[in-house]
Amino acid sequence: MKSDIHPDYRLVVFQDQSSGTNFLVRSTMQTAETIEHEGQTYPLAKLEISSASHPFFTGTMKIVDTAGRVERFERRYGKGRKG
């Protein structure tokens, strides 16, 4: 492999915001936040949904709020804007 062309592959904590579950996995994801996990400091990547909170894996019904995102998009870029 060529040196200095590959992203940094390191341990990153992925945190599910709805269930509070943490997953420690290797990733190239770049983050600005860090978290203390099992006595070590790791980069933190926040997730809205993961296998710990997804209805398919948990067997519970949960409504994911996407209306806020759509409204924010329409405000930002204009609803029905003609180009």
PDB file with one MODEL, atoms N, CA, C and O in Angstrom:
MODEL        1
ATOM      1  N   MET A   1       0.830  -1.180   0.000  1.00  0.00           N
ATOM      2  CA  MET A   1       0.000   0.000   0.000  1.00  0.00           C
ATOM      3  C   MET A   1       0.879   1.250   0.000  1.00  0.00           C
ATOM      4  O   MET A   1       1.948   1.280   0.611  1.00  0.00           O
ATOM      5  N   LYS A   2       0.410   2.260  -0.689  1.00  0.00           N
ATOM      6  CA  LYS A   2       1.124   3.528  -0.705  1.00  0.00           C
ATOM      7  C   LYS A   2       0.927   4.231   0.623  1.00  0.00           C
ATOM      8  O   LYS A   2      -0.146   4.161   1.222  1.00  0.00           O
ATOM      9  N   SER A   3       1.959   4.902   1.073  1.00  0.00           N
ATOM     10  CA  SER A   3       1.841   5.622   2.338  1.00  0.00           C
ATOM     11  C   SER A   3       1.255   7.009   2.102  1.00  0.00           C
ATOM     12  O   SER A   3       1.384   7.574   1.016  1.00  0.00           O
ATOM     13  N   ASP A   4       0.616   7.543   3.122  1.00  0.00           N
ATOM     14  CA  ASP A   4       0.072   8.903   3.152  1.00  0.00           C
ATOM     15  C   ASP A   4      -1.087   9.162   2.192  1.00  0.00           C
ATOM     16  O   ASP A   4      -1.377  10.325   1.909  1.00  0.00           O
ATOM     17  N   ILE A   5      -1.766   8.126   1.677  1.00  0.00           N
ATOM     18  CA  ILE A   5      -2.940   8.376   0.838  1.00  0.00           C
ATOM     19  C   ILE A   5      -4.211   7.789   1.452  1.00  0.00           C
ATOM     20  O   ILE A   5      -5.313   8.075   0.985  1.00  0.00           O
ATOM     21  N   HIS A   6      -4.061   6.972   2.494  1.00  0.00           N
ATOM     22  CA  HIS A   6      -5.212   6.321   3.110  1.00  0.00           C
ATOM     23  C   HIS A   6      -5.658   7.083   4.345  1.00  0.00           C
ATOM     24  O   HIS A   6      -4.825   7.630   5.067  1.00  0.00           O
ATOM     25  N   PRO A   7      -6.971   7.127   4.603  1.00  0.00           N
ATOM     26  CA  PRO A   7      -7.455   7.804   5.818  1.00  0.00           C
ATOM     27  C   PRO A   7      -7.039   7.028   7.063  1.00  0.00           C
ATOM     28  O   PRO A   7      -6.726   5.839   6.995  1.00  0.00           O
ATOM     29  N   ASP A   8      -7.042   7.715   8.195  1.00  0.00           N
ATOM     30  CA  ASP A   8      -6.669   7.119   9.470  1.00  0.00           C
ATOM     31  C   ASP A   8      -7.753   6.132   9.908  1.00  0.00           C
ATOM     32  O   ASP A   8      -8.898   6.530  10.121  1.00  0.00           O
ATOM     33  N   TYR A   9      -7.407   4.862  10.043  1.00  0.00           N
ATOM     34  CA  TYR A   9      -8.332   3.799  10.447  1.00  0.00           C
ATOM     35  C   TYR A   9      -8.115   3.561  11.931  1.00  0.00           C
ATOM     36  O   TYR A   9      -7.075   3.040  12.334  1.00  0.00           O
ATOM     37  N   ARG A  10      -9.099   3.943  12.750  1.00  0.00           N
ATOM     38  CA  ARG A  10      -8.917   3.934  14.197  1.00  0.00           C
ATOM     39  C   ARG A  10     -10.203   3.514  14.898  1.00  0.00           C
ATOM     40  O   ARG A  10     -11.252   3.377  14.268  1.00  0.00           O
ATOM     41  N   LEU A  11     -10.109   3.313  16.202  1.00  0.00           N
ATOM     42  CA  LEU A  11     -11.289   2.980  17.000  1.00  0.00           C
ATOM     43  C   LEU A  11     -12.125   4.236  17.214  1.00  0.00           C
ATOM     44  O   LEU A  11     -11.600   5.288  17.579  1.00  0.00           O
ATOM     45  N   VAL A  12     -13.440   4.115  16.982  1.00  0.00           N
ATOM     46  CA  VAL A  12     -14.389   5.217  17.140  1.00  0.00           C
ATOM     47  C   VAL A  12     -15.599   4.688  17.903  1.00  0.00           C
ATOM     48  O   VAL A  12     -16.051   3.570  17.657  1.00  0.00           O
ATOM     49  N   VAL A  13     -16.126   5.495  18.834  1.00  0.00           N
ATOM     50  CA  VAL A  13     -17.339   5.132  19.551  1.00  0.00           C
ATOM     51  C   VAL A  13     -18.526   5.729  18.808  1.00  0.00           C
ATOM     52  O   VAL A  13     -18.589   6.941  18.602  1.00  0.00           O
ATOM     53  N   PHE A  14     -19.470   4.877  18.406  1.00  0.00           N
ATOM     54  CA  PHE A  14     -20.718   5.314  17.796  1.00  0.00           C
ATOM     55  C   PHE A  14     -21.782   5.251  18.888  1.00  0.00           C
ATOM     56  O   PHE A  14     -21.985   4.204  19.504  1.00  0.00           O
ATOM     57  N   GLN A  15     -22.463   6.380  19.127  1.00  0.00           N
ATOM     58  CA  GLN A  15     -23.454   6.471  20.200  1.00  0.00           C
ATOM     59  C   GLN A  15     -24.843   6.669  19.612  1.00  0.00           C
ATOM     60  O   GLN A  15     -25.087   7.627  18.878  1.00  0.00           O
ATOM     61  N   ASP A  16     -25.754   5.753  19.943  1.00  0.00           N
ATOM     62  CA  ASP A  16     -27.148   5.847  19.519  1.00  0.00           C
ATOM     63  C   ASP A  16     -27.834   6.861  20.428  1.00  0.00           C
ATOM     64  O   ASP A  16     -27.916   6.646  21.638  1.00  0.00           O
ATOM     65  N   GLN A  17     -28.328   7.964  19.862  1.00  0.00           N
ATOM     66  CA  GLN A  17     -28.924   9.034  20.643  1.00  0.00           C
ATOM     67  C   GLN A  17     -30.265   8.659  21.251  1.00  0.00           C
ATOM     68  O   GLN A  17     -30.625   9.194  22.300  1.00  0.00           O
ATOM     69  N   SER A  18     -31.014   7.760  20.630  1.00  0.00           N
ATOM     70  CA  SER A  18     -32.330   7.421  21.159  1.00  0.00           C
ATOM     71  C   SER A  18     -32.273   6.370  22.264  1.00  0.00           C
ATOM     72  O   SER A  18     -33.136   6.360  23.141  1.00  0.00           O
ATOM     73  N   SER A  19     -31.281   5.489  22.241  1.00  0.00           N
ATOM     74  CA  SER A  19     -31.206   4.459  23.279  1.00  0.00           C
ATOM     75  C   SER A  19     -30.021   4.656  24.224  1.00  0.00           C
ATOM     76  O   SER A  19     -29.997   4.074  25.309  1.00  0.00           O
ATOM     77  N   GLY A  20     -29.042   5.466  23.828  1.00  0.00           N
ATOM     78  CA  GLY A  20     -27.873   5.707  24.671  1.00  0.00           C
ATOM     79  C   GLY A  20     -26.828   4.613  24.584  1.00  0.00           C
ATOM     80  O   GLY A  20     -25.866   4.626  25.353  1.00  0.00           O
ATOM     81  N   THR A  21     -26.987   3.672  23.675  1.00  0.00           N
ATOM     82  CA  THR A  21     -26.052   2.563  23.516  1.00  0.00           C
ATOM     83  C   THR A  21     -24.792   3.030  22.796  1.00  0.00           C
ATOM     84  O   THR A  21     -24.858   3.813  21.848  1.00  0.00           O
ATOM     85  N   ASN A  22     -23.635   2.535  23.260  1.00  0.00           N
ATOM     86  CA  ASN A  22     -22.354   2.859  22.630  1.00  0.00           C
ATOM     87  C   ASN A  22     -21.791   1.622  21.944  1.00  0.00           C
ATOM     88  O   ASN A  22     -21.860   0.517  22.483  1.00  0.00           O
ATOM     89  N   PHE A  23     -21.231   1.814  20.747  1.00  0.00           N
ATOM     90  CA  PHE A  23     -20.574   0.754  19.992  1.00  0.00           C
ATOM     91  C   PHE A  23     -19.143   1.197  19.708  1.00  0.00           C
ATOM     92  O   PHE A  23     -18.930   2.284  19.171  1.00  0.00           O
ATOM     93  N   LEU A  24     -18.177   0.381  20.056  1.00  0.00           N
ATOM     94  CA  LEU A  24     -16.774   0.675  19.779  1.00  0.00           C
ATOM     95  C   LEU A  24     -16.348  -0.151  18.571  1.00  0.00           C
ATOM     96  O   LEU A  24     -16.245  -1.375  18.652  1.00  0.00           O
ATOM     97  N   VAL A  25     -16.102   0.528  17.447  1.00  0.00           N
ATOM     98  CA  VAL A  25     -15.709  -0.149  16.207  1.00  0.00           C
ATOM     99  C   VAL A  25     -14.597   0.640  15.529  1.00  0.00           C
ATOM    100  O   VAL A  25     -14.345   1.798  15.864  1.00  0.00           O
ATOM    101  N   ARG A  26     -13.945   0.003  14.583  1.00  0.00           N
ATOM    102  CA  ARG A  26     -12.925   0.701  13.802  1.00  0.00           C
ATOM    103  C   ARG A  26     -13.597   1.439  12.652  1.00  0.00           C
ATOM    104  O   ARG A  26     -14.518   0.918  12.022  1.00  0.00           O
ATOM    105  N   SER A  27     -13.129   2.661  12.380  1.00  0.00           N
ATOM    106  CA  SER A  27     -13.729   3.472  11.332  1.00  0.00           C
ATOM    107  C   SER A  27     -12.732   4.525  10.868  1.00  0.00           C
ATOM    108  O   SER A  27     -11.759   4.827  11.559  1.00  0.00           O
ATOM    109  N   THR A  28     -12.991   5.081   9.682  1.00  0.00           N
ATOM    110  CA  THR A  28     -12.199   6.200   9.173  1.00  0.00           C
ATOM    111  C   THR A  28     -12.937   7.519   9.367  1.00  0.00           C
ATOM    112  O   THR A  28     -12.457   8.563   8.925  1.00  0.00           O
ATOM    113  N   MET A  29     -14.091   7.487  10.019  1.00  0.00           N
ATOM    114  CA  MET A  29     -14.907   8.684  10.226  1.00  0.00           C
ATOM    115  C   MET A  29     -14.144   9.725  11.057  1.00  0.00           C
ATOM    116  O   MET A  29     -13.540   9.402  12.080  1.00  0.00           O
ATOM    117  N   GLN A  30     -14.187  10.973  10.596  1.00  0.00           N
ATOM    118  CA  GLN A  30     -13.546  12.077  11.305  1.00  0.00           C
ATOM    119  C   GLN A  30     -14.575  12.797  12.159  1.00  0.00           C
ATOM    120  O   GLN A  30     -15.631  13.180  11.653  1.00  0.00           O
ATOM    121  N   THR A  31     -14.293  12.991  13.447  1.00  0.00           N
ATOM    122  CA  THR A  31     -15.206  13.664  14.354  1.00  0.00           C
ATOM    123  C   THR A  31     -14.464  14.704  15.171  1.00  0.00           C
ATOM    124  O   THR A  31     -13.249  14.619  15.352  1.00  0.00           O
ATOM    125  N   ALA A  32     -15.209  15.692  15.666  1.00  0.00           N
ATOM    126  CA  ALA A  32     -14.622  16.729  16.502  1.00  0.00           C
ATOM    127  C   ALA A  32     -14.806  16.415  17.989  1.00  0.00           C
ATOM    128  O   ALA A  32     -14.068  16.935  18.825  1.00  0.00           O
ATOM    129  N   GLU A  33     -15.785  15.569  18.322  1.00  0.00           N
ATOM    130  CA  GLU A  33     -16.081  15.244  19.716  1.00  0.00           C
ATOM    131  C   GLU A  33     -15.347  13.988  20.154  1.00  0.00           C
ATOM    132  O   GLU A  33     -15.021  13.126  19.338  1.00  0.00           O
ATOM    133  N   THR A  34     -15.089  13.899  21.464  1.00  0.00           N
ATOM    134  CA  THR A  34     -14.487  12.699  22.042  1.00  0.00           C
ATOM    135  C   THR A  34     -15.326  12.251  23.229  1.00  0.00           C
ATOM    136  O   THR A  34     -16.127  13.016  23.765  1.00  0.00           O
ATOM    137  N   ILE A  35     -15.127  10.991  23.634  1.00  0.00           N
ATOM    138  CA  ILE A  35     -15.854  10.426  24.766  1.00  0.00           C
ATOM    139  C   ILE A  35     -14.919   9.497  25.528  1.00  0.00           C
ATOM    140  O   ILE A  35     -14.021   8.880  24.954  1.00  0.00           O
ATOM    141  N   GLU A  36     -15.150   9.413  26.833  1.00  0.00           N
ATOM    142  CA  GLU A  36     -14.419   8.480  27.684  1.00  0.00           C
ATOM    143  C   GLU A  36     -15.180   7.159  27.682  1.00  0.00           C
ATOM    144  O   GLU A  36     -16.341   7.117  28.089  1.00  0.00           O
ATOM    145  N   HIS A  37     -14.545   6.082  27.231  1.00  0.00           N
ATOM    146  CA  HIS A  37     -15.195   4.772  27.133  1.00  0.00           C
ATOM    147  C   HIS A  37     -14.234   3.711  27.643  1.00  0.00           C
ATOM    148  O   HIS A  37     -13.155   3.519  27.082  1.00  0.00           O
ATOM    149  N   GLU A  38     -14.630   3.021  28.712  1.00  0.00           N
ATOM    150  CA  GLU A  38     -13.820   1.957  29.316  1.00  0.00           C
ATOM    151  C   GLU A  38     -12.414   2.430  29.660  1.00  0.00           C
ATOM    152  O   GLU A  38     -11.440   1.708  29.446  1.00  0.00           O
ATOM    153  N   GLY A  39     -12.311   3.655  30.199  1.00  0.00           N
ATOM    154  CA  GLY A  39     -11.026   4.178  30.650  1.00  0.00           C
ATOM    155  C   GLY A  39     -10.156   4.789  29.561  1.00  0.00           C
ATOM    156  O   GLY A  39      -9.052   5.247  29.852  1.00  0.00           O
ATOM    157  N   GLN A  40     -10.616   4.809  28.326  1.00  0.00           N
ATOM    158  CA  GLN A  40      -9.854   5.370  27.206  1.00  0.00           C
ATOM    159  C   GLN A  40     -10.656   6.501  26.578  1.00  0.00           C
ATOM    160  O   GLN A  40     -11.881   6.533  26.697  1.00  0.00           O
ATOM    161  N   THR A  41      -9.987   7.417  25.921  1.00  0.00           N
ATOM    162  CA  THR A  41     -10.651   8.494  25.190  1.00  0.00           C
ATOM    163  C   THR A  41     -10.676   8.146  23.713  1.00  0.00           C
ATOM    164  O   THR A  41      -9.643   7.851  23.112  1.00  0.00           O
ATOM    165  N   TYR A  42     -11.882   8.185  23.130  1.00  0.00           N
ATOM    166  CA  TYR A  42     -12.074   7.843  21.726  1.00  0.00           C
ATOM    167  C   TYR A  42     -12.851   8.947  21.025  1.00  0.00           C
ATOM    168  O   TYR A  42     -13.571   9.698  21.685  1.00  0.00           O
ATOM    169  N   PRO A  43     -12.726   9.069  19.696  1.00  0.00           N
ATOM    170  CA  PRO A  43     -13.598   9.972  18.930  1.00  0.00           C
ATOM    171  C   PRO A  43     -15.040   9.498  19.038  1.00  0.00           C
ATOM    172  O   PRO A  43     -15.295   8.297  19.131  1.00  0.00           O
ATOM    173  N   LEU A  44     -15.993  10.443  19.026  1.00  0.00           N
ATOM    174  CA  LEU A  44     -17.411  10.121  19.190  1.00  0.00           C
ATOM    175  C   LEU A  44     -18.186  10.484  17.935  1.00  0.00           C
ATOM    176  O   LEU A  44     -18.087  11.607  17.442  1.00  0.00           O
ATOM    177  N   ALA A  45     -18.961   9.533  17.417  1.00  0.00           N
ATOM    178  CA  ALA A  45     -19.871   9.762  16.296  1.00  0.00           C
ATOM    179  C   ALA A  45     -21.281   9.481  16.793  1.00  0.00           C
ATOM    180  O   ALA A  45     -21.563   8.384  17.278  1.00  0.00           O
ATOM    181  N   LYS A  46     -22.170  10.468  16.677  1.00  0.00           N
ATOM    182  CA  LYS A  46     -23.537  10.324  17.174  1.00  0.00           C
ATOM    183  C   LYS A  46     -24.458   9.851  16.055  1.00  0.00           C
ATOM    184  O   LYS A  46     -24.407  10.353  14.932  1.00  0.00           O
ATOM    185  N   LEU A  47     -25.314   8.861  16.389  1.00  0.00           N
ATOM    186  CA  LEU A  47     -26.268   8.294  15.441  1.00  0.00           C
ATOM    187  C   LEU A  47     -27.680   8.549  15.946  1.00  0.00           C
ATOM    188  O   LEU A  47     -27.922   8.545  17.153  1.00  0.00           O
ATOM    189  N   GLU A  48     -28.610   8.769  15.030  1.00  0.00           N
ATOM    190  CA  GLU A  48     -30.007   8.911  15.422  1.00  0.00           C
ATOM    191  C   GLU A  48     -30.659   7.559  15.655  1.00  0.00           C
ATOM    192  O   GLU A  48     -31.528   7.427  16.517  1.00  0.00           O
ATOM    193  N   ILE A  49     -30.249   6.564  14.899  1.00  0.00           N
ATOM    194  CA  ILE A  49     -30.857   5.238  15.005  1.00  0.00           C
ATOM    195  C   ILE A  49     -29.807   4.182  14.675  1.00  0.00           C
ATOM    196  O   ILE A  49     -28.976   4.376  13.788  1.00  0.00           O
ATOM    197  N   SER A  50     -29.852   3.076  15.388  1.00  0.00           N
ATOM    198  CA  SER A  50     -28.937   1.966  15.149  1.00  0.00           C
ATOM    199  C   SER A  50     -29.690   0.667  15.406  1.00  0.00           C
ATOM    200  O   SER A  50     -30.903   0.689  15.615  1.00  0.00           O
ATOM    201  N   SER A  51     -28.997  -0.452  15.394  1.00  0.00           N
ATOM    202  CA  SER A  51     -29.656  -1.731  15.645  1.00  0.00           C
ATOM    203  C   SER A  51     -30.209  -1.812  17.065  1.00  0.00           C
ATOM    204  O   SER A  51     -31.096  -2.621  17.333  1.00  0.00           O
ATOM    205  N   ALA A  52     -29.696  -0.984  17.979  1.00  0.00           N
ATOM    206  CA  ALA A  52     -30.182  -0.985  19.359  1.00  0.00           C
ATOM    207  C   ALA A  52     -31.542  -0.314  19.495  1.00  0.00           C
ATOM    208  O   ALA A  52     -32.261  -0.569  20.461  1.00  0.00           O
ATOM    209  N   SER A  53     -31.911   0.556  18.526  1.00  0.00           N
ATOM    210  CA  SER A  53     -33.178   1.267  18.637  1.00  0.00           C
ATOM    211  C   SER A  53     -34.071   1.136  17.404  1.00  0.00           C
ATOM    212  O   SER A  53     -35.183   1.664  17.400  1.00  0.00           O
ATOM    213  N   HIS A  54     -33.617   0.451  16.368  1.00  0.00           N
ATOM    214  CA  HIS A  54     -34.402   0.308  15.141  1.00  0.00           C
ATOM    215  C   HIS A  54     -35.577  -0.641  15.376  1.00  0.00           C
ATOM    216  O   HIS A  54     -35.400  -1.704  15.972  1.00  0.00           O
ATOM    217  N   PRO A  55     -36.786  -0.267  14.912  1.00  0.00           N
ATOM    218  CA  PRO A  55     -37.968  -1.112  15.132  1.00  0.00           C
ATOM    219  C   PRO A  55     -37.833  -2.539  14.592  1.00  0.00           C
ATOM    220  O   PRO A  55     -38.402  -3.466  15.169  1.00  0.00           O
ATOM    221  N   PHE A  56     -37.107  -2.727  13.520  1.00  0.00           N
ATOM    222  CA  PHE A  56     -36.948  -4.068  12.951  1.00  0.00           C
ATOM    223  C   PHE A  56     -36.225  -4.984  13.927  1.00  0.00           C
ATOM    224  O   PHE A  56     -36.588  -6.153  14.064  1.00  0.00           O
ATOM    225  N   PHE A  57     -35.200  -4.463  14.610  1.00  0.00           N
ATOM    226  CA  PHE A  57     -34.400  -5.286  15.514  1.00  0.00           C
ATOM    227  C   PHE A  57     -34.989  -5.361  16.919  1.00  0.00           C
ATOM    228  O   PHE A  57     -34.790  -6.356  17.615  1.00  0.00           O
ATOM    229  N   THR A  58     -35.715  -4.319  17.349  1.00  0.00           N
ATOM    230  CA  THR A  58     -36.253  -4.302  18.712  1.00  0.00           C
ATOM    231  C   THR A  58     -37.653  -4.859  18.797  1.00  0.00           C
ATOM    232  O   THR A  58     -38.074  -5.278  19.875  1.00  0.00           O
ATOM    233  N   GLY A  59     -38.397  -4.880  17.694  1.00  0.00           N
ATOM    234  CA  GLY A  59     -39.754  -5.380  17.696  1.00  0.00           C
ATOM    235  C   GLY A  59     -40.769  -4.392  18.247  1.00  0.00           C
ATOM    236  O   GLY A  59     -41.913  -4.766  18.508  1.00  0.00           O
ATOM    237  N   THR A  60     -40.373  -3.144  18.427  1.00  0.00           N
ATOM    238  CA  THR A  60     -41.281  -2.120  18.932  1.00  0.00           C
ATOM    239  C   THR A  60     -41.561  -1.103  17.834  1.00  0.00           C
ATOM    240  O   THR A  60     -40.735  -0.877  16.950  1.00  0.00           O
ATOM    241  N   MET A  61     -42.736  -0.497  17.907  1.00  0.00           N
ATOM    242  CA  MET A  61     -43.090   0.541  16.942  1.00  0.00           C
ATOM    243  C   MET A  61     -42.544   1.873  17.431  1.00  0.00           C
ATOM    244  O   MET A  61     -42.695   2.227  18.600  1.00  0.00           O
ATOM    245  N   LYS A  62     -41.913   2.601  16.534  1.00  0.00           N
ATOM    246  CA  LYS A  62     -41.369   3.905  16.884  1.00  0.00           C
ATOM    247  C   LYS A  62     -41.476   4.795  15.658  1.00  0.00           C
ATOM    248  O   LYS A  62     -41.109   4.389  14.555  1.00  0.00           O
ATOM    249  N   ILE A  63     -41.973   5.994  15.847  1.00  0.00           N
ATOM    250  CA  ILE A  63     -42.098   6.929  14.743  1.00  0.00           C
ATOM    251  C   ILE A  63     -40.867   7.825  14.727  1.00  0.00           C
ATOM    252  O   ILE A  63     -40.547   8.483  15.717  1.00  0.00           O
ATOM    253  N   VAL A  64     -40.187   7.840  13.594  1.00  0.00           N
ATOM    254  CA  VAL A  64     -39.001   8.675  13.444  1.00  0.00           C
ATOM    255  C   VAL A  64     -39.442  10.013  12.893  1.00  0.00           C
ATOM    256  O   VAL A  64     -40.109  10.075  11.860  1.00  0.00           O
ATOM    257  N   ASP A  65     -39.074  11.087  13.576  1.00  0.00           N
ATOM    258  CA  ASP A  65     -39.486  12.434  13.181  1.00  0.00           C
ATOM    259  C   ASP A  65     -38.630  12.929  12.027  1.00  0.00           C
ATOM    260  O   ASP A  65     -37.470  13.301  12.208  1.00  0.00           O
ATOM    261  N   THR A  66     -39.224  12.928  10.834  1.00  0.00           N
ATOM    262  CA  THR A  66     -38.527  13.462   9.674  1.00  0.00           C
ATOM    263  C   THR A  66     -39.157  14.756   9.203  1.00  0.00           C
ATOM    264  O   THR A  66     -38.606  15.430   8.332  1.00  0.00           O
ATOM    265  N   ALA A  67     -40.310  15.118   9.766  1.00  0.00           N
ATOM    266  CA  ALA A  67     -41.002  16.337   9.340  1.00  0.00           C
ATOM    267  C   ALA A  67     -40.149  17.564   9.604  1.00  0.00           C
ATOM    268  O   ALA A  67     -40.128  18.487   8.790  1.00  0.00           O
ATOM    269  N   GLY A  68     -39.460  17.590  10.707  1.00  0.00           N
ATOM    270  CA  GLY A  68     -38.594  18.720  11.015  1.00  0.00           C
ATOM    271  C   GLY A  68     -37.510  18.909   9.977  1.00  0.00           C
ATOM    272  O   GLY A  68     -37.169  20.041   9.635  1.00  0.00           O
ATOM    273  N   ARG A  69     -36.972  17.831   9.479  1.00  0.00           N
ATOM    274  CA  ARG A  69     -35.929  17.913   8.453  1.00  0.00           C
ATOM    275  C   ARG A  69     -36.490  18.451   7.148  1.00  0.00           C
ATOM    276  O   ARG A  69     -35.863  19.283   6.492  1.00  0.00           O
ATOM    277  N   VAL A  70     -37.678  17.973   6.768  1.00  0.00           N
ATOM    278  CA  VAL A  70     -38.292  18.419   5.507  1.00  0.00           C
ATOM    279  C   VAL A  70     -38.620  19.902   5.589  1.00  0.00           C
ATOM    280  O   VAL A  70     -38.339  20.651   4.653  1.00  0.00           O
ATOM    281  N   GLU A  71     -39.210  20.334   6.696  1.00  0.00           N
ATOM    282  CA  GLU A  71     -39.546  21.748   6.864  1.00  0.00           C
ATOM    283  C   GLU A  71     -38.293  22.619   6.843  1.00  0.00           C
ATOM    284  O   GLU A  71     -38.289  23.692   6.238  1.00  0.00           O
ATOM    285  N   ARG A  72     -37.260  22.173   7.484  1.00  0.00           N
ATOM    286  CA  ARG A  72     -36.003  22.929   7.500  1.00  0.00           C
ATOM    287  C   ARG A  72     -35.426  23.035   6.083  1.00  0.00           C
ATOM    288  O   ARG A  72     -34.931  24.090   5.684  1.00  0.00           O
ATOM    289  N   PHE A  73     -35.497  21.929   5.325  1.00  0.00           N
ATOM    290  CA  PHE A  73     -35.018  21.938   3.946  1.00  0.00           C
ATOM    291  C   PHE A  73     -35.822  22.916   3.098  1.00  0.00           C
ATOM    292  O   PHE A  73     -35.257  23.683   2.319  1.00  0.00           O
ATOM    293  N   GLU A  74     -37.165  22.883   3.256  1.00  0.00           N
ATOM    294  CA  GLU A  74     -38.029  23.775   2.472  1.00  0.00           C
ATOM    295  C   GLU A  74     -37.795  25.240   2.830  1.00  0.00           C
ATOM    296  O   GLU A  74     -37.820  26.102   1.951  1.00  0.00           O
ATOM    297  N   ARG A  75     -37.573  25.528   4.096  1.00  0.00           N
ATOM    298  CA  ARG A  75     -37.261  26.904   4.502  1.00  0.00           C
ATOM    299  C   ARG A  75     -35.939  27.368   3.899  1.00  0.00           C
ATOM    300  O   ARG A  75     -35.812  28.501   3.435  1.00  0.00           O
ATOM    301  N   ARG A  76     -34.972  26.480   3.917  1.00  0.00           N
ATOM    302  CA  ARG A  76     -33.642  26.839   3.439  1.00  0.00           C
ATOM    303  C   ARG A  76     -33.599  27.020   1.921  1.00  0.00           C
ATOM    304  O   ARG A  76     -33.007  27.978   1.424  1.00  0.00           O
ATOM    305  N   TYR A  77     -34.216  26.116   1.199  1.00  0.00           N
ATOM    306  CA  TYR A  77     -34.101  26.125  -0.250  1.00  0.00           C
ATOM    307  C   TYR A  77     -35.370  26.557  -0.962  1.00  0.00           C
ATOM    308  O   TYR A  77     -35.386  26.620  -2.192  1.00  0.00           O
ATOM    309  N   GLY A  78     -36.410  26.849  -0.247  1.00  0.00           N
ATOM    310  CA  GLY A  78     -37.643  27.348  -0.851  1.00  0.00           C
ATOM    311  C   GLY A  78     -38.525  26.244  -1.374  1.00  0.00           C
ATOM    312  O   GLY A  78     -38.089  25.390  -2.146  1.00  0.00           O
ATOM    313  N   LYS A  79     -39.794  26.272  -0.937  1.00  0.00           N
ATOM    314  CA  LYS A  79     -40.747  25.251  -1.376  1.00  0.00           C
ATOM    315  C   LYS A  79     -41.239  25.592  -2.776  1.00  0.00           C
ATOM    316  O   LYS A  79     -41.699  26.709  -3.016  1.00  0.00           O
ATOM    317  N   GLY A  80     -41.148  24.653  -3.690  1.00  0.00           N
ATOM    318  CA  GLY A  80     -41.658  24.836  -5.039  1.00  0.00           C
ATOM    319  C   GLY A  80     -40.913  25.896  -5.842  1.00  0.00           C
ATOM    320  O   GLY A  80     -41.494  26.518  -6.732  1.00  0.00           O
ATOM    321  N   ARG A  81     -39.660  26.106  -5.544  1.00  0.00           N
ATOM    322  CA  ARG A  81     -38.862  27.090  -6.265  1.00  0.00           C
ATOM    323  C   ARG A  81     -38.636  26.640  -7.692  1.00  0.00           C
ATOM    324  O   ARG A  81     -38.249  25.494  -7.924  1.00  0.00           O
ATOM    325  N   LYS A  82     -38.866  27.507  -8.638  1.00  0.00           N
ATOM    326  CA  LYS A  82     -38.698  27.146 -10.058  1.00  0.00           C
ATOM    327  C   LYS A  82     -37.363  27.678 -10.550  1.00  0.00           C
ATOM    328  O   LYS A  82     -37.002  28.832 -10.318  1.00  0.00           O
ATOM    329  N   GLY A  83     -36.637  26.794 -11.241  1.00  0.00           N
ATOM    330  CA  GLY A  83     -35.306  27.174 -11.662  1.00  0.00           C
ATOM    331  C   GLY A  83     -35.244  27.441 -13.061  1.00  0.00           C
ATOM    332  O   GLY A  83     -34.180  27.777 -13.579  1.00  0.00           O
TER     333      GLY A  83
ENDMDL
END
